[in-house]
Amino acid sequence: MKKVVLLIMDGLGDGPTDNGSLAKAKTPNIDNMKKEHGVCGGMITLGKGITPHSDNAHLVLFGYPLNRYYVGRGTYEALGAGIRMKPGDIAFRANFATVKDNIVIDRRAGRIKTEIAHKIAQHIKHINIEGVDITFTPTIEHRGVVLLRGKGLSHRITGTDPHKINVRWARCKPLNKKAKKTAEIINKYMVWVHQQLEKVKTQRKLKPNFLLLRGAGYYKKVPGIKERFGIRAVAVAGGALYKGVARFVGMDTPDIKGATGDKHTDLNAKFNSAYNYLRTNDLVFLHIKATDSFSHDKDCKGKQKFIEKVDKHILKLTKRADYIMITGDHSTPCTLGEHSADPVPFMLWGKGIDPDNVRFNDVDALKGALKTFYGKEVMKSIVKLIKNE
Ligand SMILES: [Zn+2]
């Protein structure tokens, strides 16, 4: 059995430009790997013209087709937050927000700090509405998870986040008849949340007095990676969503000290962990979030510098891995500030591989030996490489 690393720099691609972050970044180590044993390609994660989210993109990269395995973002967030979901449960991703007379003033309550958010969360920890237990679990900054547990619930409901400010918060609507009761319970819950949070005294200008919910998800147990592909896999990730998707597909998801899932993450700790886990695993999924965060902030320089940081750590992995795949889950052009459907530059390094003659960047990679291919091919290739087929 061979050892493979799947290194995902989230939102790596910058679209069809020869002036993207990957082209500009000084990456002597990746360049050398490419020159000696690297081939490139362009990955279309979901399909031509389809802009991926991070959750569905990762699910597809892990070899889990969306029509059978996509259960809604809330579920992956909940699993990532360490919540043990059961079949029948419904989970939402939630944001602390500020409303005034039901009008949304700020969708993140001024990006409230984690510590404060956790204190305020005590006031809305749990309630039972019409036999349904509803719990709120805060995660990082303004983010959290709302879990519903009870009989006859449905995830076929809309969220309460209007996705813009200066409009009324959206009432939860059922998408079919069966979901009517769940939607009513959510709307009652929203009123209770607001009443509870209004009572909390705070000096903040933007009072965290509401929760905006989105991405209703349900839970089902699915066959894990080991069962489906016969390989042992571990996720080295800081962000809850990525851990959640990895947990859903049965990867080990250890907590790594210093891996924060943001720009301040400890890359040394992450690469060391990846190196250590290669000893006992066939596949190490190593996730880097900051490249996507810089892109959303339209900070091209920051993205470039972070790729350079990753380059400083990568050689360590070549000492234990037989193959390393370097790519993103989707493109997030830093000039655009949001995800796009552009192919993601992809590089495969391996000791026995004859290099192609293209460079690993947004434009040239697509002309490499791997050409353009779909995200669903990634896990198939990983399994073949591991089993030496
Ligand atoms: Zn992503």
Residues whose N, C-alpha, C, O or C-beta is under 5 A from the ligand:
A	BS01	ZN	D10 G11 H53 S54 D329
